[in-house]
Amino acid sequence: MTTPSPPRVGGRRSVARRRVAAASAALTCLALLVACAGPPRNAGSRTWVVSAGTPRAAHAIDSFSWALYAEPPTLDYTVAFDYPQNTILSNVCESLMRWTPGLTTEPGLARKASNPDPRTWVYDLRKGVRFHDGRTMTADDVVFSLQRQRDPDNAAAWAQVFENVTGITKTGPLQVTVRLKRPDSQFPQYMATAAGVVASKAGIEEAGRDYGTSGGLACTGPFELGAWHKGQSIELDRFDRYWGAEAKSARVVFRFLTDPSVRTNALLSGEIDGGYLIPTESYARLRQSGKGTLYFGEGLSTVNVDITNMNGPLGDIRVRRALSLALDRSGFVKAGLGGAGSTTTSLTTRAAWAGASAGTRNAAFAGLPPSKRDIDQAKALIKEADAEGKTLTMATSSIGQDVSLLATAVQAAGTQIGLNIRLRSIAPNAFTALFTDPGAREGIDMFPLTYYDSITDPLDLLTNFKTGAYLNFAGYSDPQYDRLVDRATSVYAPEQRMKIETELQQRAARDLLWIPVAEWPTAMYLNKRITGAPTTIAYMYYPWAADVGAAQ
């Protein structure tokens, strides 16, 4: 989560899941939450320059255009787990809490969040917040919106966030109380993601089955949904009755450009003003063009090989280890990520461990398998597993080189160690189905997965391997792992929790539930006309477009 690779989904949500600095208003940083700390500023050595942000806009503009690699199938917030949906929705629909460009958490539609006891969260709402349908936000709207995430009929991508919730009730005209089965350190963090979105109850009910695919979204953000030209573009219009600071642009036009070269040419020609998830093969052209700036920011993202089928050869840990040992990670980072990345055998990024002490952070990464190739050892493991000549299928896509070249690298690694790895090409617009439709994964053993954290907590990713988790496509099940996830989830104190997460990290690495390949920053391009967009992965849930204005 370029041309992006598949992202995470959320459970956390994906997506995952999900930061601090209470904004001027009233939320005091809850010291027991990792949300109170952004990522370490010097998390490992890098060969690319990470920018904290972009210059502030000089003044307002009439409109700007933005590139997306695919058209969202829906804009219903309950299934907003992928890059295209969230890049748009973060500007239209707001959550109880807000993720900031610095990857910290501050008040959103809730002016205050309190935790009177370990199993209760109370959200006091802002007064006078208007929905795009003209109605005023009440506690009833919040209860309804959160309950939609829990409704099995909605198949919400964020349902896992609510698995510990026993009740969501209105406890005042502008107050909602959430009660939990057990303490849940992740729940309050996810209220800054699409899991915590609030929309108008009446507006959603009026839209019925069409909600998210036609008409308005009845949310509260600085922009409201405008024209949706199917197959071409989505427009957002500035919402003049917004409760916060007015958006600097009167309109945003999102263009769907699935071909990486077409997307790049549109950026270079000025047809498109900017975009996230820049095709890695275009980094050099954009840098050297002199027509804009290519930025990199903290992405909380790892590129992995997602193991989707453990009923065949990949069910043998020796085969998974052999593939990991044979992968040319350095070659992939250079060719597939345009040199902007670092090899890793860790499923989690170092920045995700912001809430941990240096000792705990170091322990989480100590003893992980080396990223250096060892073909001889890999061949020996394949022979020992009696897997020579076995056939595996790897999904690939023209969505970008980060996907296609990783698939090619896996195929090459398999060939070198005696496996027969076939590639199955999937259209960019169909790639999302790998996360939502078991039928789309039928006959596929692996696919490239770029996973971005939605909260600054390693558990966002590590919980994906709990029995029955949304992204646990291979059906991995280990009662001890499940117990560790439950223990970590129940602990609010970051240091204590992350010591437990260290055990999870080591166990997941031992079992190679996914094959980690690289850490990857967020890439964004802005031409010389605009500025103000954040560089970090926060754009998935922060109303970034409201900050974009004229560069001069």
C-alpha positions as CSV (number, residue, x, y, z in Angstrom):
1,M,0.0,0.0,0.0
2,T,3.9,3.2,-6.6
3,T,1.5,2.2,-8.4
4,P,0.3,0.5,-5.5
5,S,0.4,-2.9,-4.6
6,P,-2.5,-4.3,-2.9
7,P,-3.1,-2.9,0.4
8,R,-4.2,-4.0,3.5
9,V,-7.7,-4.3,4.5
10,G,-8.7,-3.5,7.8
11,G,-9.3,-5.0,10.9
12,R,-7.9,-3.5,12.7
13,R,-8.8,-3.0,9.2
14,S,-6.2,-2.7,6.3
15,V,-6.9,-2.2,7.5
16,A,-5.3,-2.0,8.8
17,R,-5.7,-0.2,11.3
18,R,-4.2,3.2,14.3
19,R,-1.1,8.5,17.1
20,V,-1.1,12.4,19.5
21,A,-0.8,15.6,20.0
22,A,-4.2,16.6,20.9
23,A,-5.1,19.5,18.9
24,S,-5.8,22.7,20.5
25,A,-9.2,21.5,21.6
26,A,-9.7,19.3,24.3
27,L,-8.3,15.8,24.0
28,T,-5.4,15.5,26.4
29,C,-2.9,13.0,25.2
30,L,-3.9,9.7,26.8
31,A,-0.6,8.6,28.1
32,L,-1.5,5.0,28.1
33,L,-2.0,4.9,24.3
34,V,0.6,4.5,21.6
35,A,-1.5,7.1,19.8
36,C,0.4,9.6,21.9
37,A,3.6,9.2,20.0
38,G,4.4,9.5,16.3
39,P,7.0,7.4,14.6
40,P,10.7,7.7,15.5
41,R,12.3,10.4,13.4
42,N,15.4,8.4,12.6
43,A,14.0,4.9,12.0
44,G,16.9,3.2,10.3
45,S,19.2,4.3,7.5
46,R,17.7,5.2,4.2
47,T,18.9,5.9,0.7
48,W,16.1,8.3,-0.1
49,V,15.1,11.6,1.6
50,V,12.0,11.7,3.7
51,S,10.2,15.0,3.8
52,A,8.2,15.9,6.9
53,G,5.7,17.8,4.6
54,T,5.3,20.2,1.8
55,P,5.3,24.1,1.9
56,R,2.0,25.6,3.0
57,A,-0.3,26.9,0.3
58,A,0.2,30.6,-0.6
59,H,-3.5,31.2,-1.3
60,A,-6.7,29.5,-2.4
61,I,-7.3,28.0,-5.9
62,D,-10.4,27.2,-8.0
63,S,-9.5,23.5,-8.4
64,F,-6.8,20.9,-8.8
65,S,-6.6,17.5,-10.3
66,W,-5.3,14.2,-8.8
67,A,-4.4,10.9,-10.3
68,L,-5.8,7.5,-9.0
69,Y,-4.7,4.2,-10.4
70,A,-8.2,2.7,-10.2
71,E,-11.8,3.6,-9.8
72,P,-13.4,2.8,-6.4
73,P,-16.1,0.2,-6.6
74,T,-18.0,2.1,-3.9
75,L,-17.5,4.9,-1.5
76,D,-19.4,3.4,1.4
77,Y,-17.1,4.0,4.4
78,T,-17.7,0.5,5.8
79,V,-15.8,-1.1,3.0
80,A,-13.2,1.7,2.5
81,F,-10.0,-0.3,2.9
82,D,-8.0,0.2,-0.3
83,Y,-6.0,3.2,-1.6
84,P,-8.5,4.6,-4.1
85,Q,-11.5,4.7,-1.7
86,N,-9.6,6.2,1.2
87,T,-7.7,8.7,-0.8
88,I,-11.1,10.2,-1.8
89,L,-13.1,9.5,1.4
90,S,-10.6,11.0,3.8
91,N,-11.7,14.4,2.4
92,V,-15.5,13.7,2.5
93,C,-16.2,11.5,5.6
94,E,-14.7,12.2,9.0
95,S,-14.1,10.1,12.0
96,L,-14.5,10.5,15.8
97,M,-10.7,11.0,16.0
98,R,-8.3,12.3,13.4
99,W,-4.9,10.9,12.2
100,T,-2.5,13.9,11.6
101,P,0.2,14.2,8.9
102,G,2.7,13.6,11.7
103,L,1.0,10.2,12.3
104,T,-0.4,11.2,15.7
105,T,-4.0,11.4,16.9
106,E,-6.1,14.4,17.7
107,P,-9.8,15.1,18.2
108,G,-12.0,14.8,15.2
109,L,-15.8,14.8,15.3
110,A,-15.4,14.0,19.0
111,R,-14.0,17.0,20.9
112,K,-13.0,14.7,23.7
113,A,-12.4,11.0,24.3
114,S,-12.2,9.6,27.8
115,N,-11.6,6.1,29.3
116,P,-13.4,6.1,32.7
117,D,-12.6,2.4,33.1
118,P,-10.6,-0.2,31.0
119,R,-13.8,-1.4,29.3
120,T,-15.5,1.9,28.5
121,W,-14.8,4.7,26.0
122,V,-16.9,7.9,26.1
123,Y,-16.9,10.3,23.1
124,D,-18.2,13.8,23.6
125,L,-19.1,15.3,20.3
126,R,-18.6,18.7,18.7
127,K,-21.7,20.9,18.7
128,G,-23.2,22.2,15.5
129,V,-21.5,19.9,13.0
130,R,-23.4,19.8,9.7
131,F,-23.8,16.9,7.4
132,H,-23.6,17.5,3.6
133,D,-27.4,16.7,3.5
134,G,-28.0,19.8,5.7
135,R,-28.8,17.9,8.9
136,T,-26.9,18.5,12.2
137,M,-24.9,15.7,13.7
138,T,-26.3,14.1,16.9
139,A,-25.3,11.1,19.1
140,D,-27.9,9.1,17.2
141,D,-26.0,9.5,14.0
142,V,-22.8,8.3,15.7
143,V,-24.5,5.2,17.1
144,F,-26.0,4.4,13.8
145,S,-22.8,4.9,11.8
146,L,-20.7,2.7,14.2
147,Q,-23.4,0.0,14.3
148,R,-23.2,-0.3,10.5
149,Q,-19.7,-1.6,10.9
150,R,-20.9,-4.3,13.2
151,D,-23.8,-5.4,11.0
152,P,-23.0,-8.8,9.5
153,D,-25.2,-8.0,6.5
154,N,-22.8,-5.1,5.5
155,A,-19.7,-7.4,5.4
156,A,-17.8,-4.4,6.7
157,A,-14.1,-4.4,6.2
158,W,-13.6,-2.9,9.6
159,A,-15.8,-5.4,11.5
160,Q,-12.8,-6.8,13.3
161,V,-12.2,-3.5,15.0
162,F,-15.6,-4.0,16.8
163,E,-15.2,-7.6,17.8
164,N,-14.7,-6.6,21.5
165,V,-17.6,-4.2,21.5
166,T,-20.7,-5.2,23.5
167,G,-22.7,-2.0,23.1
168,I,-22.7,1.5,21.5
169,T,-25.2,3.8,23.2
170,K,-26.3,7.4,23.2
171,T,-25.6,8.7,26.8
172,G,-26.4,12.3,26.0
173,P,-27.5,14.6,23.1
174,L,-23.8,14.9,22.1
175,Q,-22.3,11.9,23.9
176,V,-21.8,8.3,22.9
177,T,-20.5,5.5,25.1
178,V,-18.8,2.3,23.8
179,R,-18.6,-0.7,26.1
180,L,-16.2,-3.5,25.6
181,K,-16.0,-7.2,26.5
182,R,-12.5,-6.6,27.6
183,P,-9.9,-3.8,27.6
184,D,-9.0,-3.0,23.9
185,S,-6.0,-0.8,23.3
186,Q,-6.6,-0.9,19.5
187,F,-10.3,0.3,19.4
188,P,-9.6,4.0,20.4
189,Q,-6.8,4.2,17.9
190,Y,-9.0,2.9,15.0
191,M,-11.5,5.6,15.7
192,A,-9.2,7.8,13.7
193,T,-9.6,5.6,10.6
194,A,-12.6,4.8,8.4
195,A,-13.8,2.5,11.3
196,G,-14.8,5.7,13.2
197,V,-16.6,7.5,10.3
198,V,-19.8,9.3,11.2
199,A,-22.5,9.9,8.5
200,S,-26.1,11.0,8.6
201,K,-28.5,8.3,9.7
202,A,-31.3,9.8,7.7
203,G,-29.1,10.3,4.6
204,I,-27.9,6.7,4.6
205,E,-31.4,5.4,5.1
206,E,-32.7,7.5,2.3
207,A,-30.0,6.3,-0.1
208,G,-30.7,2.7,0.7
209,R,-28.9,0.2,-1.4
210,D,-27.5,3.0,-3.5
211,Y,-25.4,4.4,-0.7
212,G,-21.8,4.7,-1.7
213,T,-22.4,4.2,-5.5
214,S,-24.7,7.1,-6.4
215,G,-25.8,10.3,-4.8
216,G,-24.2,12.0,-1.8
217,L,-22.5,10.4,1.1
218,A,-24.1,12.5,3.9
219,C,-20.8,13.0,5.7
220,T,-19.2,16.0,7.4
221,G,-15.9,16.6,5.7
222,P,-14.5,19.8,4.1
223,F,-15.6,18.4,0.7
224,E,-18.8,16.8,-0.5
225,L,-19.2,14.3,-3.3
226,G,-19.9,16.0,-6.6
227,A,-20.2,14.4,-10.0
228,W,-19.1,10.8,-10.5
229,H,-18.4,10.1,-14.2
230,K,-18.2,6.3,-14.1
231,G,-14.9,5.0,-15.6
232,Q,-13.4,8.5,-15.8
233,S,-13.4,10.7,-12.7
234,I,-14.9,11.7,-9.4
235,E,-15.3,15.4,-8.4
236,L,-15.4,16.8,-4.9
237,D,-16.9,20.2,-4.2
238,R,-15.9,22.4,-1.2
239,F,-18.5,22.2,1.6
240,D,-19.2,25.8,2.6
241,R,-20.9,24.9,5.9
242,Y,-17.9,22.8,7.2
243,W,-17.3,23.1,10.9
244,G,-13.5,23.4,10.5
245,A,-11.1,25.5,8.4
246,E,-12.3,26.0,4.9
247,A,-10.7,24.0,2.1
248,K,-8.3,26.0,0.0
249,S,-9.5,24.6,-3.2
250,A,-13.1,24.9,-4.4
251,R,-13.0,21.6,-6.3
252,V,-10.9,18.5,-6.6
253,V,-11.0,16.2,-9.6
254,F,-9.8,12.6,-9.3
255,R,-8.9,11.0,-12.6
256,F,-8.8,7.2,-13.0
257,L,-5.6,6.4,-14.9
258,T,-4.9,2.7,-14.7
259,D,-1.9,2.6,-17.0
260,P,1.3,3.7,-15.1
261,S,2.8,5.3,-18.2
262,V,-0.4,7.3,-19.0
263,R,-0.5,8.4,-15.4
264,T,3.1,9.6,-15.5
265,N,2.7,11.4,-18.8
266,A,-0.4,13.2,-17.4
267,L,1.7,14.4,-14.5
268,L,4.5,15.6,-16.7
269,S,2.2,17.3,-19.2
270,G,0.3,19.2,-16.4
271,E,-2.9,17.5,-17.3
272,I,-2.9,16.2,-13.7
273,D,-1.5,18.3,-10.9
274,G,-0.5,15.6,-8.5
275,G,-0.9,12.1,-7.1
276,Y,0.1,9.6,-4.4
277,L,1.3,6.1,-5.3
278,I,3.6,7.2,-8.0
279,P,4.7,4.4,-10.4
280,T,8.2,3.4,-9.2
281,E,9.4,3.2,-12.8
282,S,8.7,6.9,-13.1
283,Y,10.6,8.2,-10.1
284,A,13.7,9.2,-12.2
285,R,11.6,10.9,-15.0
286,L,9.6,12.9,-12.5
287,R,12.7,13.9,-10.5
288,Q,14.6,15.1,-13.5
289,S,11.7,16.8,-15.3
290,G,12.0,20.1,-13.5
291,K,8.2,20.4,-13.7
292,G,7.4,19.5,-10.1
293,T,8.7,17.7,-7.0
294,L,8.7,14.0,-6.1
295,Y,8.3,13.7,-2.3
296,F,8.8,10.7,0.0
297,G,7.2,10.4,3.4
298,E,6.8,7.8,6.2
299,G,4.6,5.1,4.8
300,L,4.3,2.6,7.7
301,S,4.3,0.2,4.8
302,T,6.0,-3.2,4.0
303,V,6.0,-5.0,0.7
304,N,5.3,-8.7,1.2
305,V,4.5,-11.9,-0.6
306,D,1.0,-12.9,0.8
307,I,0.7,-16.6,1.3
308,T,-2.9,-17.4,0.5
309,N,-2.9,-21.2,0.3
310,M,-1.2,-23.5,2.8
311,N,-3.0,-26.6,1.5
312,G,-0.3,-27.2,-1.1
313,P,3.5,-27.0,-1.1
314,L,3.5,-23.7,0.8
315,G,2.0,-25.5,3.8
316,D,5.5,-26.8,4.4
317,I,7.5,-24.2,6.3
318,R,10.6,-25.4,4.5
319,V,9.2,-24.3,1.2
320,R,8.3,-20.9,2.5
321,R,11.8,-20.5,4.0
322,A,13.4,-21.6,0.8
323,L,11.5,-19.0,-1.2
324,S,12.5,-16.3,1.3
325,L,16.1,-17.3,1.1
326,A,16.1,-17.3,-2.7
327,L,14.5,-13.9,-3.1
328,D,16.7,-11.2,-4.5
329,R,15.4,-8.4,-2.2
330,S,18.1,-5.9,-3.1
331,G,17.4,-6.3,-6.8
332,F,13.7,-5.9,-6.3
333,V,14.2,-2.7,-4.2
334,K,16.4,-1.3,-6.9
335,A,14.2,-2.2,-9.9
336,G,10.7,-2.6,-8.4
337,L,10.8,0.3,-5.9
338,G,13.0,2.6,-7.9
339,G,15.7,2.4,-5.2
340,A,13.3,4.1,-2.6
341,G,13.0,1.4,0.0
342,S,15.1,-0.9,2.2
343,T,15.2,-4.7,2.3
344,T,13.7,-6.4,5.4
345,T,12.6,-9.7,6.8
346,S,10.3,-8.0,9.3
347,L,6.6,-7.8,8.6
348,T,6.4,-4.6,10.6
349,T,8.1,-1.3,10.0
350,R,10.5,0.2,12.6
351,A,8.4,3.4,12.7
352,A,5.4,1.3,13.9
353,W,7.2,0.7,17.1
354,A,7.2,4.4,18.1
355,G,5.5,3.7,21.5
356,A,8.2,1.2,22.6
357,S,11.5,1.9,24.3
358,A,14.7,1.4,22.4
359,G,15.3,-1.9,24.1
360,T,11.9,-3.3,23.2
361,R,12.2,-2.0,19.7
362,N,15.6,-3.6,19.2
363,A,14.3,-6.9,20.7
364,A,11.5,-6.9,18.1
365,F,14.0,-7.0,15.3
366,A,16.7,-9.1,16.9
367,G,17.3,-12.5,15.5
368,L,15.1,-12.1,12.4
369,P,16.2,-14.1,9.4
370,P,18.9,-12.4,7.2
371,S,17.7,-10.7,4.0
372,K,20.8,-11.9,2.1
373,R,20.2,-14.6,-0.4
374,D,21.4,-18.2,0.2
375,I,20.5,-20.3,-2.9
376,D,22.3,-23.4,-1.7
377,Q,20.5,-23.5,1.6
378,A,17.2,-22.8,-0.2
379,K,17.8,-25.7,-2.6
380,A,18.6,-28.0,0.3
381,L,15.3,-27.1,2.0
382,I,13.3,-27.8,-1.2
383,K,15.0,-31.1,-1.5
384,E,14.4,-31.9,2.1
385,A,10.7,-31.0,1.7
386,D,10.5,-33.2,-1.4
387,A,9.1,-30.2,-3.3
388,E,11.3,-30.2,-6.4
389,G,9.3,-29.6,-9.5
390,K,6.1,-28.6,-7.5
391,T,3.9,-26.0,-9.1
392,L,2.8,-22.8,-7.4
393,T,0.7,-19.9,-8.8
394,M,1.6,-16.3,-8.1
395,A,-0.8,-13.4,-9.0
396,T,0.7,-10.4,-10.8
397,S,-0.7,-7.3,-12.4
398,S,0.3,-4.3,-14.6
399,I,-0.8,-2.1,-11.7
400,G,2.9,-1.2,-11.4
401,Q,6.5,-2.5,-11.2
402,D,6.2,-2.9,-7.4
403,V,3.7,-5.7,-8.2
404,S,4.8,-7.1,-11.5
405,L,8.6,-7.2,-10.7
406,L,8.0,-8.7,-7.3
407,A,6.0,-11.5,-9.0
408,T,8.8,-11.9,-11.5
409,A,11.4,-12.0,-8.7
410,V,9.4,-14.7,-6.9
411,Q,9.2,-16.7,-10.1
412,A,12.9,-16.4,-10.7
413,A,13.7,-17.4,-7.1
414,G,11.5,-20.5,-7.5
415,T,13.2,-21.5,-10.8
416,Q,16.6,-21.3,-9.2
417,I,15.6,-23.6,-6.4
418,G,13.6,-26.2,-8.3
419,L,10.0,-24.9,-8.1
420,N,7.7,-24.2,-11.0
421,I,6.0,-20.9,-10.3
422,R,3.4,-19.8,-12.8
423,L,2.2,-16.2,-13.0
424,R,-1.5,-15.3,-13.3
425,S,-2.1,-11.7,-14.5
426,I,-5.0,-9.8,-13.0
427,A,-6.3,-6.4,-14.3
428,P,-5.6,-3.4,-12.1
429,N,-9.3,-2.7,-11.5
430,A,-9.8,-6.4,-10.4
431,F,-6.9,-6.5,-8.0
432,T,-9.1,-5.3,-5.0
433,A,-11.2,-8.4,-5.4
434,L,-8.3,-10.5,-4.0
435,F,-9.1,-8.9,-0.7
436,T,-12.9,-9.2,-0.8
437,D,-13.7,-12.3,-2.9
438,P,-12.5,-15.8,-2.0
439,G,-13.4,-16.8,-5.6
440,A,-10.9,-14.3,-6.9
441,R,-8.1,-16.1,-4.9
442,E,-9.2,-19.5,-6.2
443,G,-6.1,-21.3,-7.6
444,I,-3.7,-18.6,-6.4
445,D,-1.0,-19.5,-3.9
446,M,0.6,-16.1,-3.4
447,F,0.3,-12.5,-4.5
448,P,2.2,-9.2,-3.9
449,L,0.9,-7.3,-0.9
450,T,1.9,-3.8,0.2
451,Y,0.5,-3.5,3.7
452,Y,0.2,-0.1,5.3
453,D,-0.6,0.4,9.0
454,S,-3.6,2.5,9.8
455,I,-2.4,3.1,13.3
456,T,1.1,3.5,14.7
457,D,1.1,0.2,16.4
458,P,2.7,-3.1,15.2
459,L,-0.5,-5.0,16.3
460,D,-2.3,-3.5,13.3
461,L,-0.4,-5.9,11.1
462,L,0.4,-8.7,13.5
463,T,-3.3,-9.3,14.3
464,N,-3.9,-10.4,10.7
465,F,-2.7,-13.9,11.6
466,K,-5.1,-14.4,14.4
467,T,-7.6,-17.3,13.6
468,G,-10.4,-15.9,11.4
469,A,-8.8,-12.5,10.8
470,Y,-9.9,-10.6,7.7
471,L,-6.5,-10.9,5.9
472,N,-5.7,-14.4,7.2
473,F,-6.5,-15.9,3.7
474,A,-4.4,-19.0,4.3
475,G,-6.4,-20.0,7.3
476,Y,-3.4,-20.0,9.7
477,S,-4.4,-21.0,13.2
478,D,-2.3,-21.1,16.4
479,P,-4.0,-20.9,19.8
480,Q,-0.9,-19.6,21.4
481,Y,-0.6,-16.8,18.8
482,D,-4.3,-16.0,19.3
483,R,-3.7,-15.7,23.1
484,L,-0.8,-13.4,22.6
485,V,-2.9,-11.1,20.3
486,D,-5.6,-11.0,23.0
487,R,-3.1,-10.2,25.7
488,A,-1.5,-7.4,23.7
489,T,-4.9,-6.0,22.7
490,S,-5.9,-5.8,26.4
491,V,-2.9,-3.7,27.5
492,Y,-3.2,0.1,27.2
493,A,0.4,0.9,28.3
494,P,2.5,1.0,25.1
495,E,5.7,-0.4,26.5
496,Q,4.0,-3.4,28.2
497,R,1.9,-4.0,25.2
498,M,4.8,-3.9,22.8
499,K,6.8,-6.3,24.7
500,I,4.0,-8.8,24.0
501,E,4.0,-7.7,20.4
502,T,7.7,-8.5,20.2
503,E,6.8,-12.1,20.9
504,L,4.2,-12.0,18.1
505,Q,6.7,-10.5,15.7
506,Q,9.2,-13.2,16.4
507,R,6.6,-16.0,16.1
508,A,5.2,-14.6,12.8
509,A,8.8,-14.3,11.4
510,R,9.5,-17.9,12.5
511,D,6.4,-19.3,10.7
512,L,6.8,-17.0,7.7
513,L,3.1,-16.3,7.4
514,W,3.8,-13.7,4.8
515,I,7.3,-13.4,3.2
516,P,8.5,-9.8,4.0
517,V,10.5,-8.1,1.2
518,A,11.0,-4.4,1.8
519,E,10.0,-1.3,3.7
520,W,8.6,1.3,1.4
521,P,8.0,5.1,1.9
522,T,4.9,6.9,0.6
523,A,5.7,8.6,-2.8
524,M,3.8,11.8,-3.9
525,Y,4.3,14.2,-6.8
526,L,3.2,17.8,-7.0
527,N,3.6,20.0,-10.0
528,K,4.7,23.6,-9.5
529,R,1.1,24.9,-9.4
530,I,0.1,23.4,-6.1
531,T,1.4,22.6,-2.6
532,G,0.3,21.8,0.9
533,A,-0.4,18.0,0.7
534,P,1.0,15.8,3.4
535,T,3.8,13.4,2.5
536,T,2.9,10.6,4.9
537,I,0.4,7.7,4.8
538,A,-1.9,9.9,7.0
539,Y,-3.6,10.9,3.7
540,M,-5.6,7.7,4.0
541,Y,-7.7,9.2,6.8
542,Y,-6.7,12.9,7.1
543,P,-8.5,15.5,4.9
544,W,-5.4,16.2,3.0
545,A,-7.0,17.9,0.0
546,A,-8.3,20.7,2.2
547,D,-4.7,21.8,2.7
548,V,-3.8,21.9,-1.0
549,G,-3.7,25.4,-2.6
550,A,-1.6,27.5,-4.9
551,A,2.1,27.2,-4.6
552,Q,2.7,30.9,-5.4
